[in-house]
Amino acid sequence: MAWELLFKSDMGLLSLFVIVFTTGMSVWYARYFSKKMKEESQQEK
């Protein structure tokens, strides 16, 4: 029933979009900041 509500109702689809978007944003920010920290540490050497 929970899966049906998640995939078939408007609020469920909106919730799913928010979950996917937030997870994607967190992955992107983690990679972005990791890359910037590596660049900064290489410039200091």
Backbone torsions as a table, in degrees:
resi	resn	phi	psi	omega
1	MET	NA	-38.6	-179.1
2	ALA	-66.1	-40.7	179.3
3	TRP	-65.1	-40.3	179.2
4	GLU	-62.7	-42.6	179.1
5	LEU	-66.1	-37.4	-179.4
6	LEU	-67.1	-42.5	-173.5
7	PHE	-92.8	-16.0	-173.9
8	LYS	-112.6	-14.1	179.4
9	SER	-100.3	156.5	179.3
10	ASP	-63.0	-44.6	-179.9
11	MET	-66.5	-35.0	177.5
12	GLY	-65.2	-43.4	178.9
13	LEU	-66.6	-38.6	176.7
14	LEU	-64.1	-42.2	177.4
15	SER	-62.3	-42.8	178.8
16	LEU	-62.4	-42.7	177.5
17	PHE	-60.3	-44.6	-179.4
18	VAL	-64.0	-41.8	179.1
19	ILE	-62.5	-47.2	-179.1
20	VAL	-66.1	-43.8	-179.3
21	PHE	-63.0	-44.8	-179.7
22	THR	-65.5	-41.3	177.7
23	THR	-64.1	-43.7	177.8
24	GLY	-62.6	-41.3	178.3
25	MET	-63.2	-41.3	-179.2
26	SER	-65.5	-38.3	177.3
27	VAL	-65.9	-44.0	-179.1
28	TRP	-62.6	-46.5	-179.9
29	TYR	-64.1	-39.9	179.1
30	ALA	-61.4	-45.1	179.1
31	ARG	-66.9	-40.7	-178.8
32	TYR	-62.5	-49.8	-178.6
33	PHE	-68.2	-35.1	176.8
34	SER	-62.8	-43.1	178.8
35	LYS	-63.7	-43.5	-179.7
36	LYS	-65.5	-38.4	178.7
37	MET	-66.2	-39.2	177.9
38	LYS	-65.4	-41.8	178.5
39	GLU	-62.2	-42.3	-178.5
40	GLU	-67.0	-39.6	180.0
41	SER	-69.3	-30.9	177.8
42	GLN	-73.2	-31.1	178.6
43	GLN	-70.8	-30.2	-179.0
44	GLU	-73.1	-24.1	-177.0
45	LYS	-76.5	NA	NA
